[in-house]
């Protein structure tokens, strides 16, 4: 029995769907769930009990990343179906076009730029959109996610519960340009608000008018937001949620911190692996710019750029000879705004907070301290723990923050601290100080100390610290009293240059 061209086209579509599905290792039920259909629907389409619809074909093509094969089989079937009924297709297809689920939007080009600033990171997303659907687009969904410790989910979750990402700090701005050169600001509306995750509708409207993106039209949208160092980890991820012709990523980082950048990618059909092409670096004045791009990325692919900072050899202004000289560690600390040894403020006693009356001032000081600790993590591992006191940032107030050696533990905030008891037993260990990071010194400290310190509401508690934490806390309390660790060293004991210490120093042992 001879079948009609329409029936053969329907068979071809069903066969292509089954081939792509089995090639991805998905059951009919799994594919239906990913596409957002009832679990029996894929089975009915593959068995020819239901005819394929345009929406079904769009979603199958997107989820299975079929490089247009499913969409092509649907076009052949749909053209024959309309020809048999004598009806023209409702809208001509673009050559090679495979449409996204639902919205009909295509991203013709995206450039995502992340810039490292003194206060944190500034992200700017530039997207060139084309409406290949049949309905006007009136809003566009964007996502902002932060993850301070991407390799330690438990610690990151605890951190963001205590330091929630807020819409106020994002300073979100968005605009739309239809090619006329007159960019219009876009209003926005929150969809989801979580501790470390925000979903936001960008609206194609503002206080003066609406400007929907109609079928067949193009427009460029650009939105930007900021996140502090204490909430952003060393990574930047782009997820392909709409069909995209070209995706480009740019990292703008301080060259003085000697960034090392690499990347990973994954998709529904491939395991996580390195980027197929390496990010390319070029320097502009004091900035290291890394550029990377890919064409026709598959839907649902994810691309993650990662980096770390390390000290970089610098040359003298006159050339410095072969190899140049290395930037001193203290210069890197000074670059973070940390007051260096020799400045008067480090030798002055600080002023306590009047709590709870000065709670807001105290919180702002602590926020600055935690921001610096976050940036320090990008420069140095600090495996023994690390602390910073307000006078080291030029702030003459009684506040310090100490991060334990156990990175899963939360930093300790000390407001108006006072030592009330100390173990008579002491030991000597090498200490460093952010305010003269070029040297290390052998310092005796008590093995345990009890510290009375204030809460935000003005109440006071006593906390006992032992061993390494006792040493870190004592060091920071000394800063608040105008002392440096060299004041605690035995007479005649020399400081050790950090280069020598790296070769001979050992972890603290208790």
N, C-alpha and C positions, 0 to 999 in steps of 0.2 A: 504493500500500500504506500503510495507516494504522499509525503507530507508537504504542506505548503511552506513557502519561504518564511512566513511569520512563525510557524511552528518550529521550523529548524532554527530560527533566530532565538526563540524562547529556550529550546534545548541547549543551544550554544551558551546562552547566558547561565543557565542552571549548571552546566558542566564547568564553566569557568569559575563560578562561585565555589563549587565543590572542590575544584583543584586548588584554588588559592587558600581555602579554609584548611584542607588537609595538609597543605604545604606548610602552614603555620602551626600545625599540631593542635588545632582547636576542634572541639566537638561542636555540633550544631547548637547545643544549649549554651556553650561558652561564647560562641560568636553572637548569638542572639542577645545575651546579656551585655556584651561590649557595645552592640549597636543600639541598645535600648528598646528591643522588641520582646514580645512574648516568646518564651523558650521554644514553642512549637512552630513559630513563624518561619524560621530558616528551613526547617524540615519541609514545610509545605511548599516553599518556593523552589527548593532543590528538587522536590518530587513533582513539580509542575501542577500542584493542586491550587496554588495561588500564582497569579501573574506578577512579575516584578514591577514595582512602582519606582518612580524617579527618586523618591526619598530613600527607599530601601537601597537602590543602587548607589546613591551618594554615600550613605553610611557604610555599606559594605566595602566600597572602594577606599574610603578613608581608614577604616579600622584594619583592613587586610593589607594596606599599602601595596596595592596591586599594580602600581606604575601605569594606571589608566586602563588596564586590561578589562576589568569588570565594567568600568564606565563605557568603554568602547563597545562591548557586547550589548550593553543596555541601549546605547544610541542606535545600534543597528536594529535591535528589536523595536524600539520606539518609533523609528522612522517608518518601518514597515507597517506598524500598527496604525499610524496616522494616515499613511498612504492608502491603506485598505478602506478606511472610513471616509476618505476624501477630505480630511481635515488637515490643514497645514500645521506643522509643529508650532506650539505657542510662542517660541522664541528660538532663533537660530543659536546653535552652540558655537562657541569660539574654538578655533583649531587647537587640539590638544588639551582642551579645558576639562578638568575634573573638579566638580563643584564640592564645596564643603557641606557637612550636615547642617541643616537648619537655616543658618543665616544667609548663605550664598555669598559670603565675603571671601575674597582672595587677598592675601598679603603679597603684593608684588615685590616689595623690598622692605626689610627691617634692618635698622642700624641701632644697636643697643650699646650705649656708652656708660661705663662706670668710672667715676673719677674719685681718687683718694684725696680727701681734703684734710685740713687741720682738725675739723670737727667730726669727721666721719667719712661717709661715702655719698656721692651724688649720682643718681642714676637718671639717664635721659633715654627714652625710647622713642625712636622716629619710625613710623610705619606708613607705607604708601599702600592704600587700600583700593580695591576695585570691587564694586558690587556686581557679581555675576549671577545674582539670584533674580527673583521675580517680585520681591517686595522691598519697599524702602527700609533702610536701616536707620534706627533712631537712637541706638545706644550700643556701646562696645564694652565688653567685660575685660578688666585687667586684674591681675593678681600681684600682690606684694607679699613675699615671704622672707623671713629672716631666720637665721640659724647660727647662733654664736659659736657653737662647738659641733660642727657637722659630723665629726667622727666619734662623738660621745652623746648620743640622743638623750640619755637620762639626764646628764648634766645640763644640756641645752634646754630641755623642758623645764627643769627646775629654775634655771637662770631666767627664762622668759616669763615664768609665773611671777617672779619677783620684779622683773623689768619688762613690763608689757610694752609692745609696740603700740603707739598711739597715732591717731589720725593727725593730731596737732603737730607732732614732731615731723611727720612725713612732709609737711608743707607742699602737698600735692598741687601741681599746676598742669593744666591741659589746654591744648588749642588745636584748631582744625584749619587747614588751608586747602582750598579747592583749586589751587593753581593760579588764582588771580593775583596772588601776592598779598592779599589782605587776610591775615590770620585772625580767626575768631576765637575768643576764649570759650572753652567748653565747661559747662557745669558738670558736677559729678554727684553720685549718690552711693552711700555705702550699701553693700549687699551682705557681707559677712565680716564680723569683727572678732578676731581671736587674738590670743596673747602674742603669737608670732606670725600671724597670717591675716591678710586683709584681701577681700574681694570688693571691687569698686566698679560701678557702672559709669563710664564716661558718656555723657549725654550730648547728642548732636543738637544742642540748644544752649542759649544763655539768657540773660535777663532782657535782651532786646529782641531776639527772634529765634525761630527754629530753622535748622538747615539739614534735613534728613539727607542721607546718601541714597540717591535713587538708583534703580537698576540701570546698569550701563555706565554709571558715573564713577569718577575717581576722586579721591581726596587723600590728603596727608594729615595724619594726626600725630601729635607729639605730646608726651606727658613726662613729667619729671618729679622726683621725690628724693628726700634725704633721710639717711639713717645714721645714727651715731656709731662710733667705733665699738662701744660696749655691747651692741646688738647685732653687729654684722661680722660673720666669720670670713676667712680668706677664700671666698668662692663667689662665683657669679653664674647663675644657671638660666638658660633660655629653653623653654618648652614650646614645641611646634603644635599649636592647637587649631590652626587654620591652614589650609593649603598655602604654601609659601614658596615663591620663586627664588628668593635669595635672602639669606640670613647672614648678617655681619655683626661681629662683636668687637668692641674696642675697650681695652683697659688702659686707663691713664693713671700711672703710679709714680711716686717720687723716685727719681733715679738714684738719689743718695742712699736710699734704703736697699739698693741692689735687688730688685725683685726677680724671682725665678718663677716663670709661668708655664703651666702645662694644662692639659684638658682631657676630658673623657666624654664619651657619647654612648647612648643606648637608645633602643627603640623596641617596639613590640616584638620584632622578629630577631633581634640580635642582643647578645649579652653586652654588659658594659665593657668598653675597651677604649684605647687611646683615640684621640681625634685623628682622622685620616690625614690631615695636614697640620703642620705645626703653626702656632701663632707666630707672626712676624714682628720683630721689635725694631723700632727706630726711636732715636732720642730727639726731643725738642727742648732745647735749653736744659732745665733741670728736671725734665719729665721723661719717663720711659713709657713709650706708647706701644702697646701690643695689639695687632690687628689680626683677625681671623674671619673667614667667611666660608659658606657652603651654598651651593645652588641646589634647588629642588629637594630640600630635606624632607624625609618622609613624615607624614602626620604622626603625632604622638612621640616623635623623637625628642630626646633631651640632650643638651650640650652643656657641660659644666666646665668652666674655666676655674683653675685653682692657682694659688701662688703662695710663696713665702718670701720674707724679706731677710737679707743677710748683709753684713758689712761688705762694701765693695772697695777695692783699691782705687784711690784717687791719685791723680798726678798733681805735682806742684804747678802753680800758675805759669812758671817759666818752662814747663816741660818735665822737670823733676828727674830726668835721667831714666834709664831703662827700668820699667816696672813701676816707677812712681813710688809713692808712700801711701800707707794705709790711714784712713780716717780714724782718729782716736775715738774709742768708745764713749768718752765723755762728750765729744762733739755730737755724737748721735743722740745722747741724752739731752743735751742742750737744744738740739733740734726739735725735741718733743716738748720743750718749754720747761724742763726741769732745771731749777736753780743749781748752779755749780759751786763747789767749795771756794771759799774766799769772799762770798757775798754776805753782807751783814745780817740779812734776814735769817740765815741758818744759825746764827748765834744768839737769837733773841727768843725769849719766852713768848708763847702765843697767848691770845685772849680766848677764854672759854666762851661757849655759846650760852645765852640766856634762854633756856628751854622751859616750856614749849614756845615762848614768844618768838624766838628766832628759828623755829623749826624749818621754815621755808628756806632761809639762808643756809642752814646746816645741810639741808637736802641738796641744794645747788652745789655746795662745796664737795659733798660726797660724790655727786654725779661727776664732777670734774675729775676727782681722784679715780673713780672706777673707769672712766673713759681712758685715762692715761694707762691704767693697768691693762686694759684691752689692747691698746696700741703697743705696749711693751711685749705682749705675747707674740706680736708679729716680728719682733726684733731678736728675741732671746728666749730660750726655753725656760729659764728660771726653775730648774728641777727641784730646788730646795724650798721654793716658795718665794714670794716677793711682797714688799709693802711700799706704800708711798704716803708721806705725811703732807699736810696742807702747806707748811712753809717751803717745801720743795717745789711747789708751784707758785711761790710768791704770795701765798695767802697766810696771813698771821692769825689763824684761828685753830682751835684745838680739835682737829679731826685727822684721822688716819684710816687707811683701808689696808688690810693684810690678806693676801691670797695664800692659803696653805699649799704645801707641796702636793697634797692630794687634790688633783684638779676636779674631782667630782664633788668636793666640798665647796660650800658657798664662801665668798670672802667675808672676813670679819670687819665690821665697822666699829671704830672706836671714837666716841664723842666725849670730850672732857675726861680722858682717861687718867687714872691715878693708881700707881702701884701701892697696894696696902700690905702685901706680904711677899716674901721671896724665900726660896729654899736656900739654906746656908751652903749647900753643896753646889759647886760651879764646875764648868769645864771650859776649855779653850777650843774654839773652832774659828776657821777663816770666815770673815764676813766681807761683803761688798756693799757699796752704797751708790744709789743712782746719782748722787750729787758729786761723787768723784769715782767714776766707774773704771778709771784706768788702773786702779790698784785694789789689792785685797789685803786684809789685816787680820792677825790672830787676836781674838777678843775673848776675854772671860765673861761668862754670863751664868746666872742661876739656872738650875735645871727645872725649876718650877717657879711660877710667880702668879699671884692673885691680883687682878686688876679690877678696880671699881670704875665703871663708866656709865654714861647717861644713855637713856632711851630717847626716842623722838618726843615723847610726852613729858620729859623732864625727870621721870623716875630714874633711879640708879640701881644697877645690879652689879654683882661681883662674879667675874668669870676667871676660872683657873686655867692656866696654859702650861704645857709641859714641853721639854726638850726643844725641838726645832721651832715650834710655834712660840714658845716662851722667848727664844732668841729673837725671832722676827718682831714680836710685839714689843719687847724691850727696846729694840733698835728704833722703832717708830716713836715710842714714848720719849726716848732721848731727843729725837728731833723736835718734839713739841716743847721740850724744856731747854732748847738751844744747845744741845750736846751732839757731838759726832762720835762715831765709834772709835776714832783715834784717841779720844779722851779716855777711853776705857782700857787701852792697850798698856801692857807693862812697859816701863821705861827701857829704852834701848832696843825694843823689838821693831825690826824694820817693816815697812810696807813691801808687798810683793807686787811687781808689775803684773798686769792681767795676763800678758803673753806667757810669762813664766808660770803663773798660777794654773793656766790651762794645761800645762804639761805636768805639774807636780801636785795640784790640788786634788782633794778627794771629797766625796759626798759627806755630809755630816753623819756621824755614827753615834748612836746612843744605846 
